[in-house]
Amino acid sequence: MNNRKDKGFRARGIIPAVITPFMPEGKFNEAAMRKLINYLIDGGVHGLFLVGTTGEFYGLTPG
């Protein structure tokens, strides 16, 4: 019998939801995103949750 609790991803540690920075004209701000990610990693996070909770996905297109 399969034990469901033994399957899948197990999040541990600090995994913040990260905003997606945009420029005033609505384009994705890659430089700001890199700066933010480096800041969070330097601060000791264990992972990042991107484009998942803050609603910016509508402004993104496949690159």
N, C-alpha and C positions, 0 to 999 in steps of 0.2 A: 504494500500500500504506500502511495506517495504521501509524504508529509509536506504540506504546502508551505509551512514556515521555513523549510530548508531550501526553498527555491527563490530565485530572483535577486534583485539588487537590495543591498542592505546599506542604507545611508548611515554614516557615522561621522561625528565631528561637526564642524561648522561648515554649512553649505548655504551661503546667502543667495537670495534672489537678486539678480543684478539688473539694474535699469539698462535700457538701450539708448545711448546718447545719439541725438540727432542735431544737425546744424539748423540754423534758423530757416533755411529754405526747404527743410524736410529731408535732406539726405542723411544717411547713416554717417556718424562721425567716428571713423575707424581710429583716429589718433586718440580721441577721448576714451574710447572703449579699451584700447591697449593700456592707457594710463590707469584707468580704473581697475582693470584686471591685475596689472602689476602691483598696484596698491593693496588690493585684497590678498594676493598671494604673499606679498611681503608681510602682511599683517597676520598670516598664519592660518588662513582658511584651508579646509580640507578638500573642497570642491566648489564648483560654481553652478548655479541654476540659471541658465540663460534663456531669454525669450519665452518665459513660461508663466509669469504671474502678473506682470505689470502692464500688459496690454499693448505693447509696441509692435507686436507681430504684424499688425495691419499695414504698417509702414515699410515693411521689408519685402524685397523681391529676391528671387534666386540670383546669386552672383555668378 
